[in-house]
Amino acid sequence: MPKTSAQRQAAYRSRRDHGEGERRLNTWISTSAYFALERLARRHRLTRRALIERLVLAADQDLIDTLDRDTPEWDHYFGVTP
């Protein structure tokens, strides 16, 4: 018996690497944010995924650059319990 679309999608997701490689993100955003994402991705000739990854990683690095290692702020940001 053929699989339904939902069954095929579930099988595909279960085969994906859930280790250090990739994680699934499924969320709703406002319409204005969606169209802004579309415009930015088109402008920079990136996929939405690539653009989101670049923006998040850049914001993360900017914040990390303001923190000093061996401080409570560093530990808090990285979720480390001293």
PyMOL Python script that loads the backbone (N, CA, C, O; Angstrom):
from pymol import cmd

cmd.read_pdbstr("""\
ATOM      1  N   MET A   1       0.837  -1.181   0.000  1.00  0.00           N
ATOM      2  CA  MET A   1       0.000   0.000   0.000  1.00  0.00           C
ATOM      3  C   MET A   1       0.884   1.247   0.000  1.00  0.00           C
ATOM      4  O   MET A   1       1.810   1.333   0.806  1.00  0.00           O
ATOM      5  N   PRO A   2       0.625   2.203  -0.872  1.00  0.00           N
ATOM      6  CA  PRO A   2       1.453   3.413  -0.939  1.00  0.00           C
ATOM      7  C   PRO A   2       1.355   4.246   0.337  1.00  0.00           C
ATOM      8  O   PRO A   2       0.333   4.257   1.022  1.00  0.00           O
ATOM      9  N   LYS A   3       2.443   4.935   0.627  1.00  0.00           N
ATOM     10  CA  LYS A   3       2.472   5.807   1.803  1.00  0.00           C
ATOM     11  C   LYS A   3       1.753   7.116   1.505  1.00  0.00           C
ATOM     12  O   LYS A   3       1.714   7.585   0.368  1.00  0.00           O
ATOM     13  N   THR A   4       1.189   7.687   2.553  1.00  0.00           N
ATOM     14  CA  THR A   4       0.578   9.003   2.415  1.00  0.00           C
ATOM     15  C   THR A   4       1.678  10.055   2.415  1.00  0.00           C
ATOM     16  O   THR A   4       2.825   9.763   2.752  1.00  0.00           O
ATOM     17  N   SER A   5       1.330  11.259   2.041  1.00  0.00           N
ATOM     18  CA  SER A   5       2.308  12.360   2.067  1.00  0.00           C
ATOM     19  C   SER A   5       2.861  12.550   3.469  1.00  0.00           C
ATOM     20  O   SER A   5       4.061  12.764   3.640  1.00  0.00           O
ATOM     21  N   ALA A   6       2.012  12.476   4.454  1.00  0.00           N
ATOM     22  CA  ALA A   6       2.453  12.648   5.842  1.00  0.00           C
ATOM     23  C   ALA A   6       3.430  11.546   6.247  1.00  0.00           C
ATOM     24  O   ALA A   6       4.405  11.814   6.948  1.00  0.00           O
ATOM     25  N   GLN A   7       3.180  10.317   5.816  1.00  0.00           N
ATOM     26  CA  GLN A   7       4.084   9.214   6.142  1.00  0.00           C
ATOM     27  C   GLN A   7       5.434   9.380   5.447  1.00  0.00           C
ATOM     28  O   GLN A   7       6.477   9.126   6.049  1.00  0.00           O
ATOM     29  N   ARG A   8       5.417   9.804   4.186  1.00  0.00           N
ATOM     30  CA  ARG A   8       6.682  10.049   3.474  1.00  0.00           C
ATOM     31  C   ARG A   8       7.475  11.167   4.146  1.00  0.00           C
ATOM     32  O   ARG A   8       8.691  11.061   4.306  1.00  0.00           O
ATOM     33  N   GLN A   9       6.782  12.243   4.542  1.00  0.00           N
ATOM     34  CA  GLN A   9       7.453  13.365   5.210  1.00  0.00           C
ATOM     35  C   GLN A   9       8.035  12.921   6.550  1.00  0.00           C
ATOM     36  O   GLN A   9       9.159  13.296   6.885  1.00  0.00           O
ATOM     37  N   ALA A  10       7.294  12.136   7.315  1.00  0.00           N
ATOM     38  CA  ALA A  10       7.779  11.648   8.605  1.00  0.00           C
ATOM     39  C   ALA A  10       9.010  10.762   8.423  1.00  0.00           C
ATOM     40  O   ALA A  10       9.953  10.850   9.209  1.00  0.00           O
ATOM     41  N   ALA A  11       9.011   9.924   7.411  1.00  0.00           N
ATOM     42  CA  ALA A  11      10.164   9.063   7.146  1.00  0.00           C
ATOM     43  C   ALA A  11      11.376   9.900   6.751  1.00  0.00           C
ATOM     44  O   ALA A  11      12.492   9.630   7.194  1.00  0.00           O
ATOM     45  N   TYR A  12      11.158  10.911   5.921  1.00  0.00           N
ATOM     46  CA  TYR A  12      12.250  11.796   5.509  1.00  0.00           C
ATOM     47  C   TYR A  12      12.858  12.493   6.722  1.00  0.00           C
ATOM     48  O   TYR A  12      14.080  12.543   6.864  1.00  0.00           O
ATOM     49  N   ARG A  13      12.016  13.025   7.587  1.00  0.00           N
ATOM     50  CA  ARG A  13      12.518  13.732   8.772  1.00  0.00           C
ATOM     51  C   ARG A  13      13.281  12.801   9.697  1.00  0.00           C
ATOM     52  O   ARG A  13      14.284  13.199  10.289  1.00  0.00           O
ATOM     53  N   SER A  14      12.821  11.581   9.827  1.00  0.00           N
ATOM     54  CA  SER A  14      13.503  10.644  10.730  1.00  0.00           C
ATOM     55  C   SER A  14      14.875  10.236  10.194  1.00  0.00           C
ATOM     56  O   SER A  14      15.753   9.855  10.969  1.00  0.00           O
ATOM     57  N   ARG A  15      15.066  10.315   8.872  1.00  0.00           N
ATOM     58  CA  ARG A  15      16.368   9.975   8.278  1.00  0.00           C
ATOM     59  C   ARG A  15      17.380  11.100   8.401  1.00  0.00           C
ATOM     60  O   ARG A  15      18.583  10.869   8.284  1.00  0.00           O
ATOM     61  N   ARG A  16      16.902  12.317   8.636  1.00  0.00           N
ATOM     62  CA  ARG A  16      17.811  13.462   8.709  1.00  0.00           C
ATOM     63  C   ARG A  16      18.739  13.341   9.900  1.00  0.00           C
ATOM     64  O   ARG A  16      18.372  12.761  10.922  1.00  0.00           O
ATOM     65  N   ASP A  17      19.942  13.886   9.774  1.00  0.00           N
ATOM     66  CA  ASP A  17      20.928  13.883  10.854  1.00  0.00           C
ATOM     67  C   ASP A  17      20.482  14.848  11.943  1.00  0.00           C
ATOM     68  O   ASP A  17      20.289  16.038  11.694  1.00  0.00           O
ATOM     69  N   HIS A  18      20.322  14.328  13.140  1.00  0.00           N
ATOM     70  CA  HIS A  18      19.961  15.197  14.268  1.00  0.00           C
ATOM     71  C   HIS A  18      21.161  15.410  15.188  1.00  0.00           C
ATOM     72  O   HIS A  18      20.994  15.869  16.318  1.00  0.00           O
ATOM     73  N   GLY A  19      22.344  15.091  14.732  1.00  0.00           N
ATOM     74  CA  GLY A  19      23.544  15.277  15.528  1.00  0.00           C
ATOM     75  C   GLY A  19      23.999  16.719  15.471  1.00  0.00           C
ATOM     76  O   GLY A  19      23.213  17.638  15.704  1.00  0.00           O
ATOM     77  N   GLU A  20      25.250  16.913  15.166  1.00  0.00           N
ATOM     78  CA  GLU A  20      25.825  18.253  15.122  1.00  0.00           C
ATOM     79  C   GLU A  20      25.617  18.935  13.769  1.00  0.00           C
ATOM     80  O   GLU A  20      25.967  20.104  13.610  1.00  0.00           O
ATOM     81  N   GLY A  21      25.057  18.226  12.801  1.00  0.00           N
ATOM     82  CA  GLY A  21      24.940  18.771  11.460  1.00  0.00           C
ATOM     83  C   GLY A  21      23.856  19.803  11.284  1.00  0.00           C
ATOM     84  O   GLY A  21      24.148  20.964  10.998  1.00  0.00           O
ATOM     85  N   GLU A  22      22.618  19.408  11.446  1.00  0.00           N
ATOM     86  CA  GLU A  22      21.498  20.303  11.179  1.00  0.00           C
ATOM     87  C   GLU A  22      20.383  20.054  12.177  1.00  0.00           C
ATOM     88  O   GLU A  22      20.266  18.965  12.738  1.00  0.00           O
ATOM     89  N   ARG A  23      19.579  21.060  12.389  1.00  0.00           N
ATOM     90  CA  ARG A  23      18.387  20.963  13.225  1.00  0.00           C
ATOM     91  C   ARG A  23      17.221  21.542  12.461  1.00  0.00           C
ATOM     92  O   ARG A  23      17.383  22.452  11.648  1.00  0.00           O
ATOM     93  N   ARG A  24      16.063  21.015  12.725  1.00  0.00           N
ATOM     94  CA  ARG A  24      14.854  21.474  12.045  1.00  0.00           C
ATOM     95  C   ARG A  24      14.275  22.664  12.792  1.00  0.00           C
ATOM     96  O   ARG A  24      14.231  22.670  14.022  1.00  0.00           O
ATOM     97  N   LEU A  25      13.833  23.667  12.051  1.00  0.00           N
ATOM     98  CA  LEU A  25      13.202  24.849  12.605  1.00  0.00           C
ATOM     99  C   LEU A  25      11.878  25.043  11.888  1.00  0.00           C
ATOM    100  O   LEU A  25      11.836  25.170  10.664  1.00  0.00           O
ATOM    101  N   ASN A  26      10.807  25.066  12.651  1.00  0.00           N
ATOM    102  CA  ASN A  26       9.484  25.245  12.072  1.00  0.00           C
ATOM    103  C   ASN A  26       8.769  26.291  12.921  1.00  0.00           C
ATOM    104  O   ASN A  26       8.468  26.050  14.090  1.00  0.00           O
ATOM    105  N   THR A  27       8.502  27.443  12.332  1.00  0.00           N
ATOM    106  CA  THR A  27       7.901  28.527  13.104  1.00  0.00           C
ATOM    107  C   THR A  27       7.077  29.432  12.202  1.00  0.00           C
ATOM    108  O   THR A  27       7.203  29.401  10.978  1.00  0.00           O
ATOM    109  N   TRP A  28       6.252  30.219  12.817  1.00  0.00           N
ATOM    110  CA  TRP A  28       5.484  31.237  12.110  1.00  0.00           C
ATOM    111  C   TRP A  28       6.105  32.590  12.387  1.00  0.00           C
ATOM    112  O   TRP A  28       6.541  32.858  13.507  1.00  0.00           O
ATOM    113  N   ILE A  29       6.150  33.452  11.368  1.00  0.00           N
ATOM    114  CA  ILE A  29       6.634  34.816  11.545  1.00  0.00           C
ATOM    115  C   ILE A  29       5.599  35.759  10.944  1.00  0.00           C
ATOM    116  O   ILE A  29       4.718  35.342  10.192  1.00  0.00           O
ATOM    117  N   SER A  30       5.722  37.025  11.288  1.00  0.00           N
ATOM    118  CA  SER A  30       4.774  38.004  10.767  1.00  0.00           C
ATOM    119  C   SER A  30       4.927  38.134   9.250  1.00  0.00           C
ATOM    120  O   SER A  30       5.980  37.828   8.691  1.00  0.00           O
ATOM    121  N   THR A  31       3.883  38.581   8.611  1.00  0.00           N
ATOM    122  CA  THR A  31       3.910  38.776   7.161  1.00  0.00           C
ATOM    123  C   THR A  31       4.975  39.791   6.770  1.00  0.00           C
ATOM    124  O   THR A  31       5.676  39.604   5.776  1.00  0.00           O
ATOM    125  N   SER A  32       5.102  40.859   7.541  1.00  0.00           N
ATOM    126  CA  SER A  32       6.111  41.862   7.202  1.00  0.00           C
ATOM    127  C   SER A  32       7.518  41.291   7.322  1.00  0.00           C
ATOM    128  O   SER A  32       8.378  41.604   6.499  1.00  0.00           O
ATOM    129  N   ALA A  33       7.767  40.464   8.326  1.00  0.00           N
ATOM    130  CA  ALA A  33       9.084  39.840   8.469  1.00  0.00           C
ATOM    131  C   ALA A  33       9.334  38.855   7.329  1.00  0.00           C
ATOM    132  O   ALA A  33      10.453  38.753   6.827  1.00  0.00           O
ATOM    133  N   TYR A  34       8.294  38.134   6.925  1.00  0.00           N
ATOM    134  CA  TYR A  34       8.427  37.185   5.826  1.00  0.00           C
ATOM    135  C   TYR A  34       8.830  37.896   4.532  1.00  0.00           C
ATOM    136  O   TYR A  34       9.750  37.463   3.839  1.00  0.00           O
ATOM    137  N   PHE A  35       8.132  38.990   4.214  1.00  0.00           N
ATOM    138  CA  PHE A  35       8.458  39.698   2.974  1.00  0.00           C
ATOM    139  C   PHE A  35       9.822  40.379   3.057  1.00  0.00           C
ATOM    140  O   PHE A  35      10.519  40.493   2.049  1.00  0.00           O
ATOM    141  N   ALA A  36      10.205  40.829   4.246  1.00  0.00           N
ATOM    142  CA  ALA A  36      11.545  41.393   4.419  1.00  0.00           C
ATOM    143  C   ALA A  36      12.598  40.313   4.184  1.00  0.00           C
ATOM    144  O   ALA A  36      13.619  40.568   3.545  1.00  0.00           O
ATOM    145  N   LEU A  37      12.354  39.119   4.696  1.00  0.00           N
ATOM    146  CA  LEU A  37      13.267  37.993   4.480  1.00  0.00           C
ATOM    147  C   LEU A  37      13.373  37.674   2.998  1.00  0.00           C
ATOM    148  O   LEU A  37      14.471  37.452   2.487  1.00  0.00           O
ATOM    149  N   GLU A  38      12.255  37.650   2.314  1.00  0.00           N
ATOM    150  CA  GLU A  38      12.253  37.394   0.874  1.00  0.00           C
ATOM    151  C   GLU A  38      13.076  38.441   0.126  1.00  0.00           C
ATOM    152  O   GLU A  38      13.888  38.108  -0.736  1.00  0.00           O
ATOM    153  N   ARG A  39      12.853  39.714   0.468  1.00  0.00           N
ATOM    154  CA  ARG A  39      13.593  40.791  -0.221  1.00  0.00           C
ATOM    155  C   ARG A  39      15.088  40.699   0.041  1.00  0.00           C
ATOM    156  O   ARG A  39      15.896  40.819  -0.880  1.00  0.00           O
ATOM    157  N   LEU A  40      15.453  40.485   1.296  1.00  0.00           N
ATOM    158  CA  LEU A  40      16.874  40.394   1.638  1.00  0.00           C
ATOM    159  C   LEU A  40      17.537  39.201   0.955  1.00  0.00           C
ATOM    160  O   LEU A  40      18.645  39.314   0.431  1.00  0.00           O
ATOM    161  N   ALA A  41      16.860  38.075   0.967  1.00  0.00           N
ATOM    162  CA  ALA A  41      17.417  36.877   0.329  1.00  0.00           C
ATOM    163  C   ALA A  41      17.610  37.105  -1.170  1.00  0.00           C
ATOM    164  O   ALA A  41      18.645  36.744  -1.729  1.00  0.00           O
ATOM    165  N   ARG A  42      16.626  37.695  -1.806  1.00  0.00           N
ATOM    166  CA  ARG A  42      16.726  37.972  -3.244  1.00  0.00           C
ATOM    167  C   ARG A  42      17.853  38.969  -3.517  1.00  0.00           C
ATOM    168  O   ARG A  42      18.629  38.795  -4.457  1.00  0.00           O
ATOM    169  N   ARG A  43      17.938  40.005  -2.696  1.00  0.00           N
ATOM    170  CA  ARG A  43      18.962  41.047  -2.859  1.00  0.00           C
ATOM    171  C   ARG A  43      20.369  40.467  -2.760  1.00  0.00           C
ATOM    172  O   ARG A  43      21.259  40.843  -3.521  1.00  0.00           O
ATOM    173  N   HIS A  44      20.561  39.545  -1.814  1.00  0.00           N
ATOM    174  CA  HIS A  44      21.882  38.966  -1.579  1.00  0.00           C
ATOM    175  C   HIS A  44      22.088  37.649  -2.325  1.00  0.00           C
ATOM    176  O   HIS A  44      23.115  36.987  -2.179  1.00  0.00           O
ATOM    177  N   ARG A  45      21.081  37.284  -3.133  1.00  0.00           N
ATOM    178  CA  ARG A  45      21.143  36.049  -3.915  1.00  0.00           C
ATOM    179  C   ARG A  45      21.431  34.830  -3.034  1.00  0.00           C
ATOM    180  O   ARG A  45      22.298  34.008  -3.328  1.00  0.00           O
ATOM    181  N   LEU A  46      20.664  34.751  -1.939  1.00  0.00           N
ATOM    182  CA  LEU A  46      20.779  33.651  -0.997  1.00  0.00           C
ATOM    183  C   LEU A  46      19.416  32.994  -0.842  1.00  0.00           C
ATOM    184  O   LEU A  46      18.381  33.586  -1.149  1.00  0.00           O
ATOM    185  N   THR A  47      19.441  31.766  -0.363  1.00  0.00           N
ATOM    186  CA  THR A  47      18.175  31.153   0.033  1.00  0.00           C
ATOM    187  C   THR A  47      17.752  31.767   1.363  1.00  0.00           C
ATOM    188  O   THR A  47      18.563  32.374   2.063  1.00  0.00           O
ATOM    189  N   ARG A  48      16.489  31.606   1.701  1.00  0.00           N
ATOM    190  CA  ARG A  48      16.032  32.098   3.010  1.00  0.00           C
ATOM    191  C   ARG A  48      16.817  31.420   4.120  1.00  0.00           C
ATOM    192  O   ARG A  48      17.201  32.057   5.101  1.00  0.00           O
ATOM    193  N   ARG A  49      17.049  30.140   3.960  1.00  0.00           N
ATOM    194  CA  ARG A  49      17.816  29.412   4.967  1.00  0.00           C
ATOM    195  C   ARG A  49      19.211  30.006   5.145  1.00  0.00           C
ATOM    196  O   ARG A  49      19.638  30.267   6.269  1.00  0.00           O
ATOM    197  N   ALA A  50      19.915  30.217   4.042  1.00  0.00           N
ATOM    198  CA  ALA A  50      21.276  30.757   4.114  1.00  0.00           C
ATOM    199  C   ALA A  50      21.278  32.141   4.749  1.00  0.00           C
ATOM    200  O   ALA A  50      22.161  32.457   5.545  1.00  0.00           O
ATOM    201  N   LEU A  51      20.302  32.961   4.404  1.00  0.00           N
ATOM    202  CA  LEU A  51      20.226  34.303   4.971  1.00  0.00           C
ATOM    203  C   LEU A  51      19.973  34.246   6.467  1.00  0.00           C
ATOM    204  O   LEU A  51      20.638  34.944   7.233  1.00  0.00           O
ATOM    205  N   ILE A  52      19.018  33.423   6.897  1.00  0.00           N
ATOM    206  CA  ILE A  52      18.740  33.293   8.332  1.00  0.00           C
ATOM    207  C   ILE A  52      19.980  32.816   9.068  1.00  0.00           C
ATOM    208  O   ILE A  52      20.315  33.352  10.124  1.00  0.00           O
ATOM    209  N   GLU A  53      20.662  31.819   8.529  1.00  0.00           N
ATOM    210  CA  GLU A  53      21.876  31.306   9.170  1.00  0.00           C
ATOM    211  C   GLU A  53      22.930  32.401   9.296  1.00  0.00           C
ATOM    212  O   GLU A  53      23.545  32.549  10.352  1.00  0.00           O
ATOM    213  N   ARG A  54      23.143  33.165   8.232  1.00  0.00           N
ATOM    214  CA  ARG A  54      24.149  34.239   8.282  1.00  0.00           C
ATOM    215  C   ARG A  54      23.783  35.304   9.304  1.00  0.00           C
ATOM    216  O   ARG A  54      24.637  35.754  10.068  1.00  0.00           O
ATOM    217  N   LEU A  55      22.511  35.709   9.321  1.00  0.00           N
ATOM    218  CA  LEU A  55      22.081  36.747  10.259  1.00  0.00           C
ATOM    219  C   LEU A  55      22.231  36.290  11.710  1.00  0.00           C
ATOM    220  O   LEU A  55      22.720  37.037  12.557  1.00  0.00           O
ATOM    221  N   VAL A  56      21.806  35.062  11.986  1.00  0.00           N
ATOM    222  CA  VAL A  56      21.888  34.547  13.352  1.00  0.00           C
ATOM    223  C   VAL A  56      23.335  34.387  13.786  1.00  0.00           C
ATOM    224  O   VAL A  56      23.695  34.780  14.896  1.00  0.00           O
ATOM    225  N   LEU A  57      24.159  33.823  12.936  1.00  0.00           N
ATOM    226  CA  LEU A  57      25.566  33.625  13.298  1.00  0.00           C
ATOM    227  C   LEU A  57      26.299  34.955  13.474  1.00  0.00           C
ATOM    228  O   LEU A  57      27.144  35.083  14.360  1.00  0.00           O
ATOM    229  N   ALA A  58      25.984  35.935  12.645  1.00  0.00           N
ATOM    230  CA  ALA A  58      26.616  37.252  12.785  1.00  0.00           C
ATOM    231  C   ALA A  58      26.196  37.920  14.092  1.00  0.00           C
ATOM    232  O   ALA A  58      27.036  38.491  14.789  1.00  0.00           O
ATOM    233  N   ALA A  59      24.906  37.857  14.435  1.00  0.00           N
ATOM    234  CA  ALA A  59      24.432  38.447  15.688  1.00  0.00           C
ATOM    235  C   ALA A  59      25.057  37.742  16.884  1.00  0.00           C
ATOM    236  O   ALA A  59      25.443  38.386  17.859  1.00  0.00           O
ATOM    237  N   ASP A  60      25.155  36.425  16.807  1.00  0.00           N
ATOM    238  CA  ASP A  60      25.779  35.642  17.882  1.00  0.00           C
ATOM    239  C   ASP A  60      27.241  36.045  18.060  1.00  0.00           C
ATOM    240  O   ASP A  60      27.697  36.263  19.182  1.00  0.00           O
ATOM    241  N   GLN A  61      27.975  36.141  16.949  1.00  0.00           N
ATOM    242  CA  GLN A  61      29.396  36.504  17.039  1.00  0.00           C
ATOM    243  C   GLN A  61      29.569  37.924  17.571  1.00  0.00           C
ATOM    244  O   GLN A  61      30.477  38.183  18.361  1.00  0.00           O
ATOM    245  N   ASP A  62      28.712  38.838  17.148  1.00  0.00           N
ATOM    246  CA  ASP A  62      28.782  40.205  17.661  1.00  0.00           C
ATOM    247  C   ASP A  62      28.634  40.222  19.170  1.00  0.00           C
ATOM    248  O   ASP A  62      29.359  40.945  19.853  1.00  0.00           O
ATOM    249  N   LEU A  63      27.708  39.439  19.701  1.00  0.00           N
ATOM    250  CA  LEU A  63      27.511  39.393  21.151  1.00  0.00           C
ATOM    251  C   LEU A  63      28.687  38.716  21.840  1.00  0.00           C
ATOM    252  O   LEU A  63      29.158  39.199  22.870  1.00  0.00           O
ATOM    253  N   ILE A  64      29.167  37.611  21.290  1.00  0.00           N
ATOM    254  CA  ILE A  64      30.310  36.902  21.868  1.00  0.00           C
ATOM    255  C   ILE A  64      31.519  37.825  21.953  1.00  0.00           C
ATOM    256  O   ILE A  64      32.277  37.776  22.922  1.00  0.00           O
ATOM    257  N   ASP A  65      31.698  38.662  20.944  1.00  0.00           N
ATOM    258  CA  ASP A  65      32.839  39.582  20.925  1.00  0.00           C
ATOM    259  C   ASP A  65      32.792  40.591  22.065  1.00  0.00           C
ATOM    260  O   ASP A  65      33.818  41.181  22.401  1.00  0.00           O
ATOM    261  N   THR A  66      31.629  40.802  22.664  1.00  0.00           N
ATOM    262  CA  THR A  66      31.517  41.749  23.784  1.00  0.00           C
ATOM    263  C   THR A  66      31.738  41.083  25.134  1.00  0.00           C
ATOM    264  O   THR A  66      31.849  41.772  26.148  1.00  0.00           O
ATOM    265  N   LEU A  67      31.804  39.756  25.165  1.00  0.00           N
ATOM    266  CA  LEU A  67      31.925  39.026  26.428  1.00  0.00           C
ATOM    267  C   LEU A  67      33.371  38.659  26.711  1.00  0.00           C
ATOM    268  O   LEU A  67      34.148  38.382  25.798  1.00  0.00           O
ATOM    269  N   ASP A  68      33.713  38.663  27.975  1.00  0.00           N
ATOM    270  CA  ASP A  68      35.027  38.185  28.399  1.00  0.00           C
ATOM    271  C   ASP A  68      34.897  36.746  28.879  1.00  0.00           C
ATOM    272  O   ASP A  68      33.968  36.396  29.607  1.00  0.00           O
ATOM    273  N   ARG A  69      35.852  35.919  28.455  1.00  0.00           N
ATOM    274  CA  ARG A  69      35.853  34.529  28.923  1.00  0.00           C
ATOM    275  C   ARG A  69      36.050  34.511  30.433  1.00  0.00           C
ATOM    276  O   ARG A  69      36.508  35.487  31.026  1.00  0.00           O
ATOM    277  N   ASP A  70      35.705  33.411  31.029  1.00  0.00           N
ATOM    278  CA  ASP A  70      35.859  33.228  32.477  1.00  0.00           C
ATOM    279  C   ASP A  70      35.086  34.264  33.276  1.00  0.00           C
ATOM    280  O   ASP A  70      35.527  34.688  34.344  1.00  0.00           O
ATOM    281  N   THR A  71      33.935  34.670  32.761  1.00  0.00           N
ATOM    282  CA  THR A  71      33.055  35.574  33.501  1.00  0.00           C
ATOM    283  C   THR A  71      31.682  34.917  33.623  1.00  0.00           C
ATOM    284  O   THR A  71      31.344  34.031  32.837  1.00  0.00           O
ATOM    285  N   PRO A  72      30.898  35.344  34.596  1.00  0.00           N
ATOM    286  CA  PRO A  72      29.546  34.804  34.726  1.00  0.00           C
ATOM    287  C   PRO A  72      28.688  35.079  33.486  1.00  0.00           C
ATOM    288  O   PRO A  72      27.829  34.273  33.130  1.00  0.00           O
ATOM    289  N   GLU A  73      28.926  36.220  32.832  1.00  0.00           N
ATOM    290  CA  GLU A  73      28.154  36.543  31.629  1.00  0.00           C
ATOM    291  C   GLU A  73      28.425  35.532  30.511  1.00  0.00           C
ATOM    292  O   GLU A  73      27.508  35.097  29.815  1.00  0.00           O
ATOM    293  N   TRP A  74      29.700  35.170  30.355  1.00  0.00           N
ATOM    294  CA  TRP A  74      30.072  34.170  29.351  1.00  0.00           C
ATOM    295  C   TRP A  74      29.380  32.846  29.670  1.00  0.00           C
ATOM    296  O   TRP A  74      28.752  32.237  28.804  1.00  0.00           O
ATOM    297  N   ASP A  75      29.501  32.414  30.910  1.00  0.00           N
ATOM    298  CA  ASP A  75      28.889  31.151  31.337  1.00  0.00           C
ATOM    299  C   ASP A  75      27.377  31.188  31.144  1.00  0.00           C
ATOM    300  O   ASP A  75      26.783  30.213  30.683  1.00  0.00           O
ATOM    301  N   HIS A  76      26.764  32.292  31.490  1.00  0.00           N
ATOM    302  CA  HIS A  76      25.318  32.421  31.349  1.00  0.00           C
ATOM    303  C   HIS A  76      24.905  32.340  29.875  1.00  0.00           C
ATOM    304  O   HIS A  76      23.940  31.658  29.531  1.00  0.00           O
ATOM    305  N   TYR A  77      25.633  33.029  29.026  1.00  0.00           N
ATOM    306  CA  TYR A  77      25.292  33.022  27.605  1.00  0.00           C
ATOM    307  C   TYR A  77      25.382  31.622  27.015  1.00  0.00           C
ATOM    308  O   TYR A  77      24.535  31.220  26.218  1.00  0.00           O
ATOM    309  N   PHE A  78      26.409  30.886  27.408  1.00  0.00           N
ATOM    310  CA  PHE A  78      26.613  29.555  26.865  1.00  0.00           C
ATOM    311  C   PHE A  78      25.913  28.463  27.684  1.00  0.00           C
ATOM    312  O   PHE A  78      26.048  27.276  27.389  1.00  0.00           O
ATOM    313  N   GLY A  79      25.173  28.870  28.702  1.00  0.00           N
ATOM    314  CA  GLY A  79      24.410  27.913  29.500  1.00  0.00           C
ATOM    315  C   GLY A  79      25.288  26.985  30.322  1.00  0.00           C
ATOM    316  O   GLY A  79      24.930  25.836  30.582  1.00  0.00           O
ATOM    317  N   VAL A  80      26.451  27.502  30.731  1.00  0.00           N
ATOM    318  CA  VAL A  80      27.403  26.702  31.519  1.00  0.00           C
ATOM    319  C   VAL A  80      27.156  26.990  32.992  1.00  0.00           C
ATOM    320  O   VAL A  80      27.052  28.143  33.410  1.00  0.00           O
ATOM    321  N   THR A  81      27.066  25.931  33.756  1.00  0.00           N
ATOM    322  CA  THR A  81      26.930  26.090  35.198  1.00  0.00           C
ATOM    323  C   THR A  81      28.316  25.886  35.821  1.00  0.00           C
ATOM    324  O   THR A  81      28.861  24.783  35.787  1.00  0.00           O
ATOM    325  N   PRO A  82      28.875  26.948  36.383  1.00  0.00           N
ATOM    326  CA  PRO A  82      30.228  26.828  36.946  1.00  0.00           C
ATOM    327  C   PRO A  82      30.278  25.931  38.169  1.00  0.00           C
ATOM    328  O   PRO A  82      31.346  25.736  38.748  1.00  0.00           O
TER     329      PRO A  82
END
""", "prot")
cmd.dss("prot")
cmd.show_as("cartoon", "prot")
cmd.util.cbc("prot")
cmd.orient("prot")
